[in-house]
Each structure stands twice: as structure tokens, then as C-alpha cells.
Amino acid sequence: MTDELVAAAVADLVGRLNVEAAAITVVSDEAVVWPDGSAGCPQPGMMYPQMLTEGSRIVLEHAGRRYDYHSARNRPPFLCEQPGSPFSRKHPLR
């Protein structure tokens, strides 16, 4: 499953940047516990369940810029423009 999450994040970034997958570097991928249902990416004006939420954080890089992808439970990875910190890091995904 973790390889699928990383592959999905890379595929999303490839589509956004219109580059080859080989141009994307996986900086890190780790299982985390988010402090609430926002999966570490709260949006202004939104309310989230206040419960610890297991998920993952994938950091990709292209041309010197880093991109944070978050996921939680069954939610696929999504680009988080203003990432928050996880409550705790569980272990590396790989």
C-alpha cells in the first residue's frame, strides 16, 4: 500500500508540473499520526474531527522545490500547500 501512496503522489505531481516521473525525487515517506481530521492540512473556515488520525506524509522534490503530500485513513495523498506538523511520526514507510 505504501508504494501505491508514493506512486499516486508522484503521478499527481507529474500531472501538475507536466514533467517526467524520473524528474521527481522522493525525499521522504513516513507513517504519521495527524492531530485532527485535517490530515495536517487545515483549510481556513473548515471544521475537522478532533481526533488523532493515522496517515502518511510524502515529501517530493522537483527542481529544488519541495512538495508535501498528505493522506489519512483511506484518503489518497493530496498536495498540501501549507502543511502542518504531525502529532507523531510512527516509522518510515520504506
Backbone torsions as a table, in degrees:
resi	resn	phi	psi	omega
1	MET	NA	-39.9	-177.2
2	THR	-64.5	-38.0	176.2
3	ASP	-62.7	-34.7	177.6
4	GLU	-65.8	-39.4	178.4
5	LEU	-64.0	-45.4	179.1
6	VAL	-63.7	-44.3	179.2
7	ALA	-61.0	-39.7	179.1
8	ALA	-66.5	-40.6	178.2
9	ALA	-64.8	-44.9	178.9
10	VAL	-62.1	-44.5	-179.9
11	ALA	-61.0	-40.0	178.8
12	ASP	-63.8	-45.4	-178.7
13	LEU	-67.5	-37.2	175.7
14	VAL	-57.7	-44.8	178.9
15	GLY	-65.8	-38.6	-179.5
16	ARG	-68.3	-40.8	-174.8
17	LEU	-94.8	-11.9	-177.4
18	ASN	56.6	52.0	178.8
19	VAL	-127.8	170.5	176.6
20	GLU	-77.9	150.1	179.0
21	ALA	-59.1	-32.0	180.0
22	ALA	-64.5	-18.2	179.6
23	ALA	-83.6	-6.0	-178.8
24	ILE	-100.2	132.6	176.3
25	THR	-109.0	134.3	173.5
26	VAL	-86.3	110.2	-179.2
27	VAL	-79.2	-45.7	178.0
28	SER	-158.2	156.1	172.6
29	ASP	-149.4	122.5	-174.2
30	GLU	-145.4	149.3	172.4
31	ALA	-81.3	137.1	-177.8
32	VAL	-138.4	169.9	170.8
33	VAL	-118.1	116.0	178.6
34	TRP	-80.5	148.1	-177.1
35	PRO	-72.4	-14.2	178.6
36	ASP	-158.3	-175.3	-176.2
37	GLY	-72.5	-1.2	179.4
38	SER	-78.2	-5.7	-177.5
39	ALA	56.5	38.2	176.0
40	GLY	74.2	14.8	-177.6
41	CYS	-140.9	62.7	-177.6
42	PRO	-66.8	141.6	178.6
43	GLN	-106.1	140.1	-179.5
44	PRO	-55.7	136.4	176.7
45	GLY	81.4	-1.9	-178.9
46	MET	-97.5	149.4	175.1
47	MET	-107.6	142.0	-178.0
48	TYR	-130.8	149.5	175.7
49	PRO	-58.6	133.0	-179.7
50	GLN	-90.9	76.6	179.5
51	MET	-148.6	149.2	177.1
52	LEU	-63.4	134.4	-173.9
53	THR	-129.7	119.0	178.0
54	GLU	-71.9	142.4	179.2
55	GLY	-168.6	-154.7	-180.0
56	SER	-144.1	157.7	176.3
57	ARG	-130.7	124.5	-179.6
58	ILE	-120.8	126.3	178.2
59	VAL	-111.2	122.1	178.8
60	LEU	-112.9	159.1	179.0
61	GLU	-138.5	141.1	173.8
62	HIS	-145.1	128.7	176.4
63	ALA	51.6	40.6	176.0
64	GLY	82.6	-1.6	179.2
65	ARG	-107.8	136.7	179.7
66	ARG	-98.7	147.1	-178.9
67	TYR	-129.7	124.2	179.7
68	ASP	-93.7	126.9	173.5
69	TYR	-115.8	132.5	-179.7
70	HIS	-120.2	152.6	171.1
71	SER	-146.3	162.9	177.8
72	ALA	-152.5	137.1	-180.0
73	ARG	50.9	-120.9	-178.4
74	ASN	-94.9	5.9	-179.1
75	ARG	-76.5	129.5	178.7
76	PRO	-67.2	160.9	-179.6
77	PRO	-62.2	141.7	178.7
78	PHE	-135.3	150.4	178.9
79	LEU	-70.8	129.2	179.1
80	CYS	-113.3	111.6	-176.6
81	GLU	-70.5	-34.1	-179.8
82	GLN	-128.8	78.1	-173.8
83	PRO	-70.1	142.4	170.8
84	GLY	-98.3	173.3	-179.0
85	SER	-88.6	144.0	174.7
86	PRO	-70.6	157.8	176.6
87	PHE	-64.5	-45.2	177.2
88	SER	-155.0	154.1	175.4
89	ARG	-96.9	133.8	-177.9
90	LYS	-90.0	-56.1	-178.8
91	HIS	-175.1	159.2	176.0
92	PRO	-63.2	145.6	178.6
93	LEU	-74.6	-25.4	-179.1
94	ARG	-113.1	NA	NA
